[in-house]
Amino acid sequence: MILSEDQLQDLLDKSLAGLPHPTEWAVALEGSIAEGFGNASSDIDFLLVGHCEDDLPTMPSLLFVDGRRVEIRTRSVRQLADQFRAVEEGAKRPGRLSEDLLNRCQRLLHSHPLRRHALVEEVKAMMPVERFRRIAADWWAHRARQSLRHAMALMCLGAADEAVDWTRAGLVQTVKYWAAGLGETYLEPKWLPMQLDRAGRPDVRDRYWELEAAALSPGGAETARSHLIACLAFAGDLGLTGVPWRPERLTLERAAKVTTWQTGERVHVIRGRREVFALGDDAGAVWRSLVLGRPVLRVLAQAEDTGVTDPGPLLATFLRYGLVRLAWKGGGTVRPSLPLAAPPGPVTPPPSAARPLLSVRGAAVSGPRAVDLMPLPADRFAATAMALVWSNVVVENALEDLTGALRRAQWRVAELTARRAVHAALRGLFSAYGVNPLPADSDLVRRFDLLPPATQTIGTRAGELLRRTIDSADHGDALLPQVRACIAEVRGTVGADSFPLSFDSADSWRATLQLGYDWLRIGAHLDAELPIEEARDLLAGHGAQPHQAR
């Protein structure tokens, strides 16, 4: 070790003096210095072990002693026994075995006793070193397979740069698997060079560094593919099974709790009933082409038949976001993960900045290849969309009533219906920007601070109309075009300018019902609040009126 026994004992004495309650601890030095690694910047990691019934804190205390950073952790004998039992149980499914738990046990097993050596050796004997080697090797082997299979899939999808990164990750995991079988079980990869030097196989060490250097060399997709194949061969030479160059064994499968909903031409994909992804035109076309359960290469060929340029990266995005699942025939789901990094699982991108958020035809997207995460939880997204559609229905109804009232010189009725039309249009505007629940109608014109500055002119015009009174034909003749102009500005802003004239004909009403039904299906699936109770009848009738002949 880089510190002598006397230096360690001195640091320990000074560290224990800072503890509030003196206890008769067994003490061991853990970590990189105990392993024979480390440098002048390395932490001094002391583990204090005692016989007690209470659970001791997992969080370490950080001290600064003689210019060194010292970490002190405490564990009871019972807690350590529980750790070893949990590792043994987790070894049955290496993909689920906690990295932190494995790391804690490894550090103890390779620790250097400093006080009460007998108790330190007693707890270390709870798991034979040879058994831990096997568990650690299996843990690394599982990760190496996942990374290399993932790299293979990315290579097939044309994401060569990303495939190279996962190949490098799999290469590290492969040599860590091999080294663990030889007793080099220290988990963090930062001391891998020293571990390979100590392993006594210069041929393996040198080949690893050759492959690592080749990964950093410039080259195109063919170079990346050749490098991946070489790494797979190297992994096989080191005894890692399950990673031949067999891309036909990779399949794209359905991901659990992922559903597809289309409104108009817009495809929406809901993940876990919580998150909504809106797909641009190209992304939507590729998504609609998917026939899951087939080999990746065949799925890619079908996506290419859509006419979308370079669909492979879009499939890789679906995979990255957990909208589809990658599997290896006979080997289950491929879930790549990196040690000491984020846990395995789908990536969640930042929310879309497209505004307005949605239109009656679907969510707004940032471009044709977009796979945009909506900045609203799924149930609120659905409620907002239903409110937008319903507000447009009310607008159409109010305009019809306003026209009739003006023709009959019903000035007071016209005032009220004009306000109803303006309020409904404003509800649609606020809904398009994701405001849900909505302010009260009477408060809408005062809540434009919730919307972008560009909408302020709409607020000003709407406020003027809501204060308008009508007591003659002259006032009435001017009102209707002004209300229509305000509504047209709102609809142009939120993409509802093509909304059907709901009450103009049977065909337009049928188009309105279909539009509403598309959104109601999403809302019902997510248990979102429906805009009106009658909407349940539209759902029950699968978009048809309840008294319509079938």
Backbone hydrogen bonds, N-H to C=O, Kabsch-Sander energy under -0.5 kcal/mol:
donor,donor_aa,acceptor,acceptor_aa,energy
8,L,4,S,-2.3
9,Q,5,E,-2.6
10,D,6,D,-2.3
11,L,7,Q,-2.3
12,L,8,L,-2.4
13,D,9,Q,-2.6
14,K,10,D,-2.1
15,S,11,L,-1.8
16,L,12,L,-2.9
17,A,13,D,-1.6
18,G,15,S,-1.2
19,L,16,L,-1.6
25,W,23,T,-1.7
26,A,49,V,-2.9
27,V,115,R,-1.3
28,A,47,L,-2.2
29,L,112,H,-3.0
30,E,28,A,-0.5
30,E,45,D,-3.2
34,A,30,E,-0.5
35,E,31,G,-1.6
36,G,33,I,-1.2
37,F,32,S,-3.0
42,S,39,N,-1.9
44,I,69,R,-2.4
45,D,30,E,-0.7
45,D,43,D,-0.6
46,F,44,I,-0.7
46,F,71,E,-2.9
47,L,28,A,-3.0
48,L,46,F,-0.5
48,L,73,R,-3.2
49,V,26,A,-3.3
49,V,47,L,-0.5
50,G,75,R,-1.5
52,C,50,G,-0.8
61,S,72,I,-2.4
63,L,61,S,-0.6
63,L,70,V,-3.3
65,V,63,L,-0.5
65,V,68,R,-2.5
68,R,65,V,-2.2
70,V,63,L,-3.1
70,V,68,R,-0.6
71,E,44,I,-2.9
72,I,61,S,-2.4
73,R,46,F,-2.5
73,R,71,E,-0.5
74,T,57,P,-0.6
75,R,48,L,-2.5
77,V,50,G,-1.7
80,L,76,S,-2.2
81,A,77,V,-2.3
82,D,78,R,-2.3
83,Q,79,Q,-2.1
84,F,80,L,-2.2
85,R,81,A,-2.2
86,A,82,D,-2.4
87,V,83,Q,-2.2
88,E,84,F,-2.3
89,E,85,R,-2.3
90,G,86,A,-2.9
91,A,87,V,-1.7
92,K,89,E,-1.4
93,R,90,G,-1.8
96,R,93,R,-2.3
97,L,93,R,-0.6
97,L,94,P,-0.7
102,L,98,S,-2.3
103,N,99,E,-2.6
104,R,100,D,-2.4
105,C,101,L,-2.0
106,Q,102,L,-2.4
107,R,103,N,-2.4
108,L,104,R,-1.7
109,L,105,C,-2.6
110,H,106,Q,-1.7
111,S,108,L,-1.8
112,H,29,L,-2.5
114,L,27,V,-3.2
115,R,27,V,-1.9
119,L,116,R,-0.7
120,V,116,R,-1.7
121,E,117,H,-2.7
122,E,118,A,-1.9
123,V,119,L,-2.1
124,K,120,V,-2.0
125,A,121,E,-1.6
126,M,123,V,-1.3
127,M,124,K,-1.2
132,F,128,P,-2.1
133,R,129,V,-2.3
134,R,130,E,-1.6
135,I,131,R,-2.1
136,A,132,F,-3.1
137,A,133,R,-2.6
138,D,134,R,-2.5
139,W,135,I,-2.3
140,W,136,A,-2.4
141,A,137,A,-2.5
142,H,138,D,-2.4
143,R,139,W,-1.6
144,A,140,W,-2.6
145,R,141,A,-2.4
146,Q,142,H,-2.1
147,S,143,R,-2.5
148,L,144,A,-2.5
149,R,145,R,-2.5
150,H,146,Q,-2.2
151,A,147,S,-2.5
152,M,148,L,-1.9
153,A,149,R,-2.1
154,L,150,H,-2.5
155,M,151,A,-2.2
156,C,152,M,-1.9
157,L,153,A,-1.7
158,G,155,M,-1.2
159,A,154,L,-2.4
160,A,158,G,-1.1
163,A,159,A,-2.2
164,V,160,A,-2.3
165,D,161,D,-1.5
166,W,162,E,-2.0
167,T,163,A,-2.2
168,R,164,V,-2.4
169,A,165,D,-2.0
170,G,166,W,-2.5
171,L,167,T,-2.3
172,V,168,R,-2.2
173,Q,169,A,-2.4
174,T,170,G,-2.1
175,V,171,L,-2.1
176,K,172,V,-2.1
177,Y,173,Q,-2.0
178,W,174,T,-2.3
179,A,175,V,-2.7
180,A,176,K,-2.4
181,G,177,Y,-1.5
182,L,178,W,-0.6
182,L,179,A,-1.1
183,G,180,A,-1.7
184,E,179,A,-2.4
185,T,183,G,-1.6
191,W,188,E,-0.9
192,L,189,P,-2.2
195,Q,191,W,-2.1
196,L,192,L,-2.8
197,D,193,P,-1.8
198,R,194,M,-2.2
199,A,195,Q,-1.4
200,G,197,D,-0.8
201,R,196,L,-0.6
204,V,201,R,-0.6
205,R,201,R,-2.3
206,D,202,P,-2.8
207,R,203,D,-2.0
208,Y,204,V,-2.5
209,W,205,R,-2.1
210,E,206,D,-1.9
211,L,207,R,-2.4
212,E,208,Y,-2.6
213,A,209,W,-2.3
214,A,210,E,-2.2
215,A,211,L,-1.6
216,L,212,E,-0.8
216,L,213,A,-0.8
217,S,214,A,-1.0
224,A,220,G,-2.2
225,R,221,A,-2.4
226,S,222,E,-2.3
227,H,223,T,-2.2
228,L,224,A,-2.3
229,I,225,R,-2.4
230,A,226,S,-2.1
231,C,227,H,-2.3
232,L,228,L,-2.3
233,A,229,I,-2.1
234,F,230,A,-2.2
235,A,231,C,-2.5
236,G,232,L,-2.2
237,D,233,A,-2.1
238,L,234,F,-1.5
239,G,236,G,-1.4
240,L,235,A,-2.4
246,R,244,P,-2.0
249,R,246,R,-2.4
250,L,247,P,-1.7
251,T,327,A,-2.6
252,L,294,R,-2.1
253,E,251,T,-0.5
253,E,325,R,-3.9
255,A,323,L,-0.6
258,V,255,A,-1.1
259,T,270,I,-2.2
261,W,268,H,-3.1
263,T,266,R,-2.1
266,R,263,T,-1.9
266,R,361,R,-0.7
267,V,279,L,-0.7
268,H,261,W,-3.4
268,H,266,R,-0.5
269,V,277,F,-2.9
270,I,259,T,-2.6
271,R,269,V,-0.5
271,R,275,E,-2.9
272,G,257,K,-3.2
272,G,270,I,-0.6
273,R,257,K,-0.6
274,R,271,R,-1.8
275,E,271,R,-2.0
277,F,269,V,-3.0
278,A,372,D,-3.0
279,L,267,V,-2.5
280,G,370,A,-2.5
282,D,368,P,-1.1
283,A,368,P,-2.0
284,G,280,G,-3.3
285,A,281,D,-2.1
286,V,282,D,-2.2
287,W,283,A,-2.4
288,R,284,G,-2.5
289,S,285,A,-1.0
290,L,287,W,-1.4
293,G,252,L,-4.0
294,R,252,L,-0.6
294,R,291,V,-0.5
296,V,250,L,-2.6
299,V,295,P,-2.4
300,L,296,V,-2.6
301,A,297,L,-1.8
302,Q,298,R,-2.1
303,A,299,V,-2.1
304,E,300,L,-2.2
305,D,301,A,-1.2
306,T,303,A,-1.3
307,G,304,E,-1.4
308,V,303,A,-0.6
315,L,311,P,-2.0
316,A,312,G,-2.4
317,T,313,P,-1.9
318,F,314,L,-2.4
319,L,315,L,-2.2
320,R,316,A,-2.6
321,Y,317,T,-2.4
322,G,319,L,-1.2
323,L,318,F,-2.6
324,V,318,F,-1.0
325,R,253,E,-2.7
327,A,251,T,-2.5
328,W,332,G,-2.6
329,K,249,R,-2.7
331,G,328,W,-3.5
332,G,328,W,-0.8
334,V,326,L,-3.1
335,R,333,T,-0.7
338,L,342,A,-0.5
341,A,338,L,-1.2
347,V,320,R,-3.0
352,S,373,L,-3.5
357,L,432,A,-1.5
358,L,432,A,-1.7
359,S,362,G,-2.6
362,G,359,S,-1.3
364,A,357,L,-2.9
370,A,367,G,-1.6
372,D,278,A,-2.4
373,L,350,P,-0.5
374,M,276,V,-3.1
374,M,372,D,-0.5
378,A,274,R,-2.4
381,F,377,P,-2.5
382,A,378,A,-2.4
383,A,379,D,-2.3
384,T,380,R,-2.7
385,A,381,F,-2.4
386,M,382,A,-2.5
387,A,383,A,-2.2
388,L,384,T,-2.1
389,V,385,A,-2.3
390,W,386,M,-2.7
391,S,387,A,-2.3
392,N,388,L,-1.5
393,V,389,V,-1.7
394,V,390,W,-2.4
395,V,391,S,-2.3
396,E,392,N,-2.2
397,N,393,V,-2.3
398,A,394,V,-3.1
399,L,395,V,-2.7
400,E,396,E,-1.9
401,D,397,N,-2.2
402,L,398,A,-2.8
403,T,399,L,-2.4
404,G,400,E,-1.9
405,A,401,D,-2.5
406,L,402,L,-2.3
407,R,403,T,-1.8
408,R,404,G,-1.5
409,A,406,L,-1.2
410,Q,405,A,-3.0
411,W,409,A,-1.4
414,A,410,Q,-2.5
415,E,411,W,-2.3
416,L,412,R,-2.0
417,T,413,V,-2.5
418,A,414,A,-2.4
419,R,415,E,-2.0
420,R,416,L,-2.2
421,A,417,T,-2.3
422,V,418,A,-2.4
423,H,419,R,-3.1
424,A,420,R,-2.3
425,A,421,A,-2.3
426,L,422,V,-2.4
427,R,423,H,-2.3
428,G,424,A,-2.0
429,L,425,A,-2.1
430,F,426,L,-2.8
431,S,427,R,-2.3
432,A,428,G,-2.3
433,Y,429,L,-1.1
434,G,431,S,-2.0
435,V,430,F,-2.4
436,N,434,G,-0.6
443,D,440,A,-1.7
444,L,440,A,-0.8
444,L,441,D,-1.2
446,R,443,D,-1.0
447,R,444,L,-1.7
450,L,447,R,-1.9
451,L,448,F,-1.4
455,T,452,P,-1.9
456,Q,453,P,-2.0
458,I,455,T,-0.8
459,G,455,T,-1.6
460,T,456,Q,-2.3
461,R,457,T,-2.4
462,A,458,I,-2.9
463,G,459,G,-2.4
464,E,460,T,-1.8
465,L,461,R,-2.0
466,L,462,A,-2.3
467,R,463,G,-0.9
468,R,465,L,-1.2
476,G,472,S,-2.2
477,D,473,A,-2.9
478,A,474,D,-1.3
479,L,475,H,-1.5
480,L,476,G,-1.4
482,Q,478,A,-1.1
483,V,479,L,-2.7
484,R,480,L,-2.6
485,A,481,P,-2.2
486,C,482,Q,-2.1
487,I,483,V,-2.6
488,A,484,R,-2.7
489,E,485,A,-2.1
490,V,486,C,-2.2
491,R,487,I,-3.0
492,G,488,A,-2.5
493,T,489,E,-1.7
494,V,490,V,-2.0
495,G,491,R,-0.9
496,A,491,R,-2.3
497,D,491,R,-0.8
499,F,496,A,-2.0
502,S,500,P,-1.9
504,D,501,L,-2.5
505,S,501,L,-0.6
509,W,505,S,-2.1
510,R,506,A,-2.3
511,A,507,D,-2.2
512,T,508,S,-1.9
513,L,509,W,-2.5
514,Q,510,R,-2.2
515,L,511,A,-2.2
516,G,512,T,-2.6
517,Y,513,L,-2.7
518,D,514,Q,-2.1
519,W,515,L,-1.3
520,L,516,G,-2.6
521,R,517,Y,-2.2
522,I,518,D,-1.0
523,G,519,W,-2.5
524,A,520,L,-3.1
525,H,521,R,-2.1
526,L,522,I,-1.7
527,D,524,A,-1.1
528,A,523,G,-2.9
535,A,532,I,-1.2
536,R,533,E,-1.8
537,D,534,E,-1.0
538,L,534,E,-1.3
539,L,535,A,-2.0
540,A,536,R,-2.5
541,G,537,D,-1.9
542,H,539,L,-1.8
543,G,538,L,-2.9
544,A,541,G,-1.2
548,Q,545,Q,-1.4
